[in-house]
Amino acid sequence: MTGGRDGSGRATEGERVLEDDRGMVSPLDRVSPGARAEFREAAPPAPRDPPHVVIIGGGGTGAAVAHDLVLRGLRVTLVERGEVTSGTTGRHHGLLHSGARYAMTDRASAIECIGENKILRRIAPGSFEENDGLFVALTDEDADLERQFLEGCWQCAVPTRRIDRAHALRLEPGLNPDLRLAVQVPDATMDAMRLPLRFFATARRNGAEILTFTEVTAVTTAGRSVRGVAVRDHAAGRDYEIGADIVINAAGPWAGKVAALAGVTVPVAPTAGVMVAVRGRHCNMVVNRLHAPGDGDIALPQRGMTVLGTSSWPVNDPDDPDVPADHVENVVRETSNLLPALRGAEIRASWSATRPLIGKNGTQSGRGMAREFRCFDHALDDSPTEGFVTIAGGKATTLRAMAEITANVVCGKLGIDRPCETSDVTLLPHAAWYAR
């Protein structure tokens, strides 16, 4: 033998032989110990953990954002100061919009609604009573809007079917018999809580951490960059911090308050509305008044009750929306023009919910404000704040689309090239949320 080997063929102290599992000599047996150490030090580093995103807000939008981001491989922690869906999400009337309601006044929102209407039916089977809706013309003035309404729906790709008075009364015998005409559209109804619970359950199953009764008390920063949040766990009675690569503000009508913790502003105008539930199922379809959106112009069935809506007025504090008695009376009176039996119906409950509309607070009732949604990357503000993103506006029907655009922004900031999958992933049943 030659080189550093003794007569037995074994390597000497100065040269180690590296063998594979078959006893073969590796080419590295010619590498000195020092060189091998240098080789190991130059090896690729171990993969780092995925970026961590904190979502503030446990409503439908926060749930959908968590679902989207975990599918794209991110670590997600969602914090909610109460129970999930305990804010605006759990208080809406349960309408799956076809978009027809906005076809004459807010066509961008109408287009968003009909697109998401179709997707949600596909990914959340069993969550909806697919009962369709009627837009009812009660007066000649209402009937004069027929052409404009049908044209608007056509431009927004909302399917419609014009039906005469006799046909409308066959479909809904409780309608005002003096109606002029009606238009059938693909509205549907849902439980306000159960659809978002499907997003929560699926996100958690895929790895999202969802912390309830955990209130954000501060947004932690380093210079003009957000680094996480300080929270108070109301259940455990302790305060601590959660670090994050990006913090998402999905707090609905509270988005302005949360943004202020980060030293930024968002144009969210909290706008309250009253809804009334009466005993008895006075319609089987969603019944709308054929006119520009107004107070008391919609009634929809929810199990053995009928929910009537709604009014609209600006509020400064979304934690304290009133339930004005005159609003309740007006909602019942106006919807009774559509369904006369409502005049004598027993009121089961009345409540208010606060919409997170995009616009300047206190300037109008909210009826003239668009139902669009917007995602704000605050790194692009006049005074940039890196690592903080707000999603606001929209409707319960558009929660998945709101999450998609938010996740696109977040992934773009983090350099992650993963497409959205949520339009094709079937959600777990809502009951899976309770299977701890």
C-alpha positions as CSV (number, residue, x, y, z in Angstrom):
1,M,0.0,0.0,0.0
2,T,1.1,3.5,-0.6
3,G,0.4,7.0,0.8
4,G,-0.9,7.2,4.3
5,R,-2.0,3.6,4.6
6,D,-0.2,0.9,6.6
7,G,0.3,-2.6,5.5
8,S,-3.2,-3.7,6.3
9,G,-4.7,-1.2,4.0
10,R,-6.2,0.8,6.8
11,A,-6.0,4.6,6.8
12,T,-3.3,6.2,8.9
13,E,-4.0,9.0,11.5
14,G,-3.5,11.6,8.9
15,E,-6.1,10.2,6.4
16,R,-9.5,8.9,7.2
17,V,-11.4,6.8,4.8
18,L,-15.1,7.6,4.4
19,E,-17.1,4.5,3.3
20,D,-20.7,4.2,2.1
21,D,-23.1,1.6,3.2
22,R,-21.7,-0.9,0.8
23,G,-18.1,-0.5,2.1
24,M,-17.0,1.4,-0.9
25,V,-14.4,4.2,-0.4
26,S,-15.7,7.7,-0.8
27,P,-13.9,10.3,-2.9
28,L,-13.6,12.2,0.3
29,D,-11.0,9.8,1.6
30,R,-8.5,12.0,-0.1
31,V,-9.7,15.1,1.7
32,S,-7.7,16.2,4.8
33,P,-9.6,16.6,8.2
34,G,-9.3,20.4,8.0
35,A,-10.6,20.5,4.5
36,R,-13.5,18.4,5.4
37,A,-14.4,20.7,8.2
38,E,-14.4,23.6,5.7
39,F,-16.6,21.6,3.4
40,R,-19.1,21.0,6.1
41,E,-19.2,24.6,7.2
42,A,-20.0,25.6,3.6
43,A,-23.0,23.3,3.4
44,P,-26.4,24.9,2.9
45,P,-28.1,26.1,6.1
46,A,-31.1,24.2,7.5
47,P,-34.4,25.5,6.2
48,R,-35.8,28.3,8.3
49,D,-39.3,28.4,9.7
50,P,-42.0,29.8,7.5
51,P,-42.8,33.4,8.1
52,H,-45.2,34.1,10.9
53,V,-48.3,36.3,10.4
54,V,-50.6,37.6,13.2
55,I,-54.2,38.3,12.3
56,I,-56.2,40.7,14.5
57,G,-59.9,40.0,14.4
58,G,-61.9,36.8,14.7
59,G,-64.8,37.5,12.3
60,G,-65.4,36.0,8.9
61,T,-62.7,38.0,7.2
62,G,-60.0,37.0,9.7
63,A,-61.1,33.4,9.5
64,A,-60.9,33.4,5.7
65,V,-57.5,35.1,5.8
66,A,-56.2,32.5,8.2
67,H,-57.5,29.7,6.0
68,D,-55.8,31.2,2.9
69,L,-52.4,31.8,4.5
70,V,-52.0,28.4,6.1
71,L,-52.8,26.8,2.7
72,R,-49.9,28.9,1.3
73,G,-47.5,27.5,3.9
74,L,-47.3,30.4,6.4
75,R,-47.5,30.1,10.2
76,V,-50.6,31.9,11.4
77,T,-51.8,33.1,14.8
78,L,-55.2,34.8,14.9
79,V,-56.2,36.8,18.0
80,E,-59.8,37.8,18.9
81,R,-60.7,39.7,22.1
82,G,-64.0,37.8,22.5
83,E,-65.4,34.6,21.0
84,V,-65.1,34.1,17.3
85,T,-67.9,35.7,15.2
86,S,-69.0,37.7,18.3
87,G,-68.8,41.0,16.4
88,T,-70.4,42.1,13.2
89,T,-70.0,38.6,11.6
90,G,-72.4,37.0,14.0
91,R,-75.0,39.7,13.8
92,H,-75.8,40.1,10.1
93,H,-79.1,38.8,8.7
94,G,-77.7,35.8,6.8
95,L,-78.0,36.8,3.2
96,L,-75.8,35.2,0.6
97,H,-75.9,38.1,-1.9
98,S,-76.4,37.5,-5.6
99,G,-75.2,41.0,-6.2
100,A,-78.6,42.1,-7.5
101,R,-79.1,44.5,-4.6
102,Y,-76.2,46.6,-5.9
103,A,-76.7,46.2,-9.6
104,M,-78.1,49.8,-10.0
105,T,-75.9,51.6,-7.5
106,D,-72.6,49.7,-6.9
107,R,-71.8,47.4,-9.8
108,A,-68.2,46.6,-8.6
109,S,-69.7,45.1,-5.4
110,A,-72.4,43.3,-7.4
111,I,-69.8,41.6,-9.6
112,E,-67.8,40.6,-6.5
113,C,-71.0,39.2,-4.9
114,I,-72.1,37.0,-7.8
115,G,-68.7,35.6,-8.3
116,E,-68.3,34.7,-4.6
117,N,-71.9,33.4,-4.4
118,K,-71.0,30.7,-6.9
119,I,-67.7,29.8,-5.2
120,L,-69.1,29.6,-1.7
121,R,-71.9,27.3,-2.8
122,R,-69.2,25.0,-4.2
123,I,-66.7,25.0,-1.2
124,A,-69.3,25.1,1.6
125,P,-72.0,22.6,0.5
126,G,-74.9,22.4,2.9
127,S,-74.4,25.8,4.4
128,F,-77.1,27.6,2.4
129,E,-80.8,27.4,1.9
130,E,-80.7,27.8,-1.9
131,N,-84.1,29.5,-2.0
132,D,-83.5,32.3,-4.5
133,G,-84.7,35.9,-4.1
134,L,-87.4,38.1,-5.5
135,F,-87.1,41.9,-6.2
136,V,-90.7,43.1,-5.9
137,A,-92.1,46.2,-7.5
138,L,-95.0,47.5,-5.4
139,T,-95.7,50.8,-7.1
140,D,-95.6,52.2,-10.6
141,E,-92.4,54.1,-9.6
142,D,-90.8,50.8,-8.6
143,A,-91.9,49.2,-11.9
144,D,-90.3,52.0,-13.8
145,L,-86.9,50.8,-12.5
146,E,-87.4,47.4,-14.1
147,R,-85.4,48.1,-17.3
148,Q,-82.5,49.7,-15.3
149,F,-82.4,46.9,-12.8
150,L,-82.4,44.2,-15.5
151,E,-79.7,46.0,-17.5
152,G,-77.6,46.4,-14.3
153,C,-77.9,42.7,-13.5
154,W,-77.0,41.8,-17.0
155,Q,-73.9,43.9,-17.0
156,C,-72.8,42.3,-13.7
157,A,-73.5,38.8,-14.8
158,V,-76.3,38.3,-12.2
159,P,-78.9,35.9,-13.6
160,T,-82.5,37.2,-13.6
161,R,-86.0,36.0,-14.5
162,R,-88.8,38.5,-14.8
163,I,-92.1,37.2,-13.5
164,D,-95.6,38.6,-13.5
165,R,-97.8,39.3,-10.6
166,A,-99.7,35.9,-10.7
167,H,-96.4,33.9,-10.9
168,A,-94.9,35.9,-8.0
169,L,-97.9,35.2,-5.8
170,R,-97.7,31.5,-6.6
171,L,-94.1,31.5,-5.5
172,E,-94.7,33.6,-2.4
173,P,-98.4,33.7,-1.5
174,G,-97.7,36.1,1.4
175,L,-96.6,38.9,-0.9
176,N,-98.6,42.1,-1.2
177,P,-101.3,41.2,-3.7
178,D,-101.1,44.7,-5.3
179,L,-97.5,44.1,-6.5
180,R,-96.8,45.1,-10.2
181,L,-94.1,42.6,-11.1
182,A,-91.1,40.7,-9.6
183,V,-87.6,39.6,-10.7
184,Q,-86.1,36.3,-9.5
185,V,-82.4,36.2,-8.7
186,P,-80.0,33.7,-7.1
187,D,-79.9,35.0,-3.6
188,A,-79.7,32.4,-0.7
189,T,-79.8,32.4,3.1
190,M,-77.3,31.1,5.6
191,D,-76.6,31.0,9.3
192,A,-74.5,34.0,10.1
193,M,-72.1,32.0,12.3
194,R,-71.8,28.6,10.6
195,L,-70.1,29.7,7.4
196,P,-67.2,31.5,9.1
197,L,-66.9,28.6,11.6
198,R,-66.1,26.3,8.6
199,F,-63.2,28.6,7.7
200,F,-62.0,28.7,11.3
201,A,-62.2,24.9,11.6
202,T,-60.4,24.3,8.4
203,A,-57.7,26.8,9.2
204,R,-57.1,25.3,12.6
205,R,-57.0,21.8,11.2
206,N,-54.2,23.0,8.8
207,G,-52.1,24.5,11.6
208,A,-53.5,28.0,12.4
209,E,-53.4,28.9,16.0
210,I,-56.7,30.7,17.0
211,L,-56.6,32.5,20.4
212,T,-60.0,33.7,21.7
213,F,-60.5,36.2,24.5
214,T,-57.1,37.6,23.6
215,E,-57.2,41.4,23.1
216,V,-54.4,43.3,21.3
217,T,-53.3,46.2,23.6
218,A,-50.4,47.4,21.5
219,V,-48.6,46.9,18.2
220,T,-44.9,46.5,18.9
221,T,-42.5,48.2,16.5
222,A,-38.9,48.8,15.8
223,G,-38.6,52.2,14.2
224,R,-41.2,52.3,11.5
225,S,-41.5,48.5,11.2
226,V,-44.1,46.4,13.0
227,R,-42.7,43.5,14.9
228,G,-45.7,41.9,16.5
229,V,-48.4,42.6,19.1
230,A,-48.8,42.9,22.8
231,V,-51.9,41.0,24.0
232,R,-54.0,40.5,27.2
233,D,-55.4,37.0,27.7
234,H,-58.6,37.7,29.5
235,A,-59.2,34.1,30.3
236,A,-55.9,33.5,31.9
237,G,-55.4,37.0,33.2
238,R,-51.9,37.5,31.8
239,D,-50.2,39.9,29.3
240,Y,-47.5,38.8,26.8
241,E,-46.2,39.6,23.3
242,I,-46.4,37.7,20.1
243,G,-43.7,38.3,17.4
244,A,-44.6,38.4,13.8
245,D,-43.2,39.1,10.3
246,I,-46.4,40.8,9.3
247,V,-49.5,41.8,11.3
248,I,-52.9,41.9,9.5
249,N,-55.7,44.2,10.8
250,A,-58.9,42.4,10.0
251,A,-60.9,44.0,12.8
252,G,-64.0,45.0,10.7
253,P,-65.6,48.2,12.1
254,W,-62.8,48.3,14.7
255,A,-60.1,48.5,12.1
256,G,-59.6,52.2,12.7
257,K,-59.0,51.7,16.4
258,V,-56.5,48.8,15.7
259,A,-54.8,50.9,13.0
260,A,-54.3,53.7,15.5
261,L,-52.3,51.3,17.7
262,A,-49.8,51.1,14.8
263,G,-49.8,54.8,14.3
264,V,-51.6,54.6,10.9
265,T,-55.1,55.6,9.7
266,V,-57.6,53.7,7.5
267,P,-60.8,55.3,6.0
268,V,-63.3,53.0,7.7
269,A,-66.7,54.5,8.6
270,P,-68.5,52.3,11.1
271,T,-72.2,52.4,10.1
272,A,-74.8,50.7,12.2
273,G,-78.1,49.1,11.2
274,V,-81.1,47.6,13.0
275,M,-82.5,44.2,12.2
276,V,-85.7,42.6,13.6
277,A,-86.6,38.9,13.9
278,V,-90.3,38.0,14.1
279,R,-91.9,34.6,14.8
280,G,-93.1,32.6,11.9
281,R,-91.7,31.9,8.4
282,H,-93.5,34.5,6.4
283,C,-91.6,33.9,3.2
284,N,-89.6,31.0,1.8
285,M,-87.5,33.2,-0.6
286,V,-85.5,36.3,0.1
287,V,-87.9,39.2,-0.6
288,N,-86.5,42.6,-1.6
289,R,-88.1,45.9,-2.6
290,L,-87.3,46.8,-6.2
291,H,-85.8,50.3,-5.6
292,A,-82.5,51.8,-4.6
293,P,-81.3,50.2,-1.2
294,G,-83.2,51.8,1.7
295,D,-84.5,51.1,5.2
296,G,-86.8,48.2,5.8
297,D,-86.6,46.8,2.2
298,I,-85.6,43.2,2.8
299,A,-87.1,40.1,4.5
300,L,-85.6,36.7,4.6
301,P,-86.4,33.3,6.2
302,Q,-84.2,31.9,9.0
303,R,-85.5,28.5,10.1
304,G,-88.9,29.2,11.8
305,M,-88.5,33.0,11.9
306,T,-88.3,35.9,9.4
307,V,-85.5,38.5,9.7
308,L,-86.3,42.0,8.6
309,G,-83.8,44.7,7.7
310,T,-82.4,47.1,7.9
311,S,-81.6,50.8,8.8
312,S,-78.4,52.7,8.5
313,W,-76.7,55.5,10.5
314,P,-73.0,56.4,11.3
315,V,-71.6,55.6,14.7
316,N,-68.4,56.7,16.4
317,D,-68.0,53.6,18.7
318,P,-68.8,50.2,17.1
319,D,-68.8,48.7,20.6
320,D,-72.0,50.7,21.6
321,P,-74.5,50.7,18.7
322,D,-78.0,51.6,19.9
323,V,-81.2,49.9,18.9
324,P,-83.5,52.9,18.4
325,A,-87.1,52.1,18.9
326,D,-88.1,54.3,15.9
327,H,-85.8,52.3,13.7
328,V,-87.4,49.0,14.8
329,E,-90.9,50.4,14.1
330,N,-89.8,51.7,10.7
331,V,-88.2,48.4,9.6
332,V,-91.4,46.5,10.5
333,R,-93.6,49.1,8.9
334,E,-91.7,49.1,5.6
335,T,-91.2,45.4,5.3
336,S,-94.9,44.9,6.0
337,N,-95.6,46.7,2.7
338,L,-93.9,43.7,1.0
339,L,-95.4,41.0,3.3
340,P,-98.6,42.3,5.0
341,A,-98.7,39.5,7.6
342,L,-95.6,41.0,9.2
343,R,-97.8,43.8,10.7
344,G,-99.2,41.5,13.3
345,A,-96.2,39.2,13.8
346,E,-94.6,38.8,17.3
347,I,-91.2,40.4,17.5
348,R,-88.8,37.8,18.7
349,A,-85.7,40.0,18.9
350,S,-84.2,43.2,17.6
351,W,-80.5,44.1,17.4
352,S,-78.0,46.2,15.6
353,A,-74.7,45.4,13.8
354,T,-72.0,47.8,12.6
355,R,-70.8,47.7,9.0
356,P,-67.1,48.4,8.2
357,L,-67.7,50.6,5.2
358,I,-64.9,52.3,3.3
359,G,-65.2,56.1,3.5
360,K,-64.9,59.1,5.8
361,N,-66.7,58.6,9.1
362,G,-69.9,60.7,9.9
363,T,-70.4,62.2,6.4
364,Q,-73.4,60.2,5.3
365,S,-75.8,57.5,6.5
366,G,-74.0,54.8,4.7
367,R,-76.6,54.1,2.0
368,G,-74.6,56.0,-0.6
369,M,-71.3,54.4,0.3
370,A,-69.9,51.6,-1.8
371,R,-69.7,48.0,-0.3
372,E,-66.3,47.5,-1.9
373,F,-63.4,46.1,0.0
374,R,-59.8,47.4,0.0
375,C,-56.5,46.0,1.3
376,F,-54.0,48.6,2.6
377,D,-50.3,47.9,2.6
378,H,-49.2,50.6,5.1
379,A,-45.6,50.5,3.8
380,L,-47.1,52.5,0.9
381,D,-48.6,55.2,3.1
382,D,-47.2,58.8,3.0
383,S,-45.5,58.0,6.3
384,P,-44.6,54.3,5.6
385,T,-45.1,51.6,8.3
386,E,-43.6,48.3,7.2
387,G,-45.1,45.0,8.2
388,F,-48.7,46.1,8.8
389,V,-51.6,45.4,6.4
390,T,-55.3,46.3,6.8
391,I,-58.3,44.6,5.0
392,A,-61.6,46.5,5.4
393,G,-65.0,46.9,3.8
394,G,-66.8,44.2,1.9
395,K,-69.6,41.9,2.9
396,A,-70.1,38.5,4.5
397,T,-70.6,37.1,1.0
398,T,-67.1,38.4,-0.1
399,L,-65.1,37.1,2.8
400,R,-63.1,34.6,0.7
401,A,-62.2,37.2,-2.0
402,M,-61.2,39.6,0.7
403,A,-58.9,37.0,2.1
404,E,-57.4,36.2,-1.3
405,I,-56.4,39.8,-2.1
406,T,-55.0,40.2,1.4
407,A,-52.9,37.0,1.2
408,N,-51.6,38.0,-2.2
409,V,-50.3,41.3,-0.7
410,V,-48.8,39.5,2.3
411,C,-47.1,36.8,0.2
412,G,-45.8,39.5,-2.2
413,K,-44.2,41.3,0.7
414,L,-42.6,38.1,2.0
415,G,-41.4,36.9,-1.4
416,I,-43.6,33.8,-1.3
417,D,-44.8,32.5,-4.7
418,R,-47.8,30.4,-3.8
419,P,-51.2,30.7,-5.6
420,C,-54.5,31.0,-3.8
421,E,-56.2,27.6,-3.4
422,T,-59.3,28.6,-1.5
423,S,-61.7,28.6,-4.4
424,D,-61.1,24.8,-4.8
425,V,-60.8,23.6,-1.2
426,T,-63.9,22.2,0.4
427,L,-64.3,23.5,3.9
428,L,-64.8,21.3,7.0
429,P,-68.3,21.3,8.5
430,H,-69.0,24.0,11.0
431,A,-69.3,21.4,13.8
432,A,-65.6,20.6,13.4
433,W,-64.9,23.9,15.1
434,Y,-66.3,22.4,18.4
435,A,-64.3,19.2,18.0
436,R,-61.4,20.3,20.2
